[in-house]
Every structure is written in structure tokens, then in C-alpha cells.
Amino acid sequence: TSHYPIYRGAQVAEYLAESRAYTDRVDATLRQLLQSTTTALTLKEIIATLSPRLGDWPESARDYLSHPLSGHLEWLQSCGLVERGEQNGRAVYAWKR
């Protein structure tokens, strides 16, 4: 995180707690979305749906969610909770039922 200042002491714990809270929020929001839909979604569709729920940034920056969301999707797949498929040459994701 080179764009942050150097943290010391309690600042380190605060930063890590804030980061963990956001990670947990991304995970919960992604799980809720996948569990509530019956159709498989592309990463682009997931980003479009979750971006307004996960942050207040310009629309031009929302595609940067691809990295954390991909990580969460891979983790959920490895846990056997999400299935990855393909539709029209694109990867799609669905909650395993």
C-alpha cells in the first residue's frame, strides 16, 4: 500500500481492522448477491451490482473491484460454495445449490 503514509503503533491495528472489516463486507455482500439470484452472473454484472454497495467512488473506478471480487469468487469456489461456468465465452458464477 505505497499510497498510504507509514503507520505506527495503534495506527497499524486500526488500518488492519478497517481492512478486515471491508474484506468481510465484500464477502458478505457477494455471498448475499449470489444466494439471492437464480442465474449465473459474469464478473462484470457482479461489479455493476455491488459497486454502489461497496464504496462511494466514481463509476470509472468501479472496475478495480475485479481484483478483490475475483479473489473472493476463487475462495468461495475452493470452499465448494460457488460454481464457475461459461456462457457465450465468458466466465459466470453461481451459488452452488
Disulfide bonds with the S-S distance in Angstrom:
none
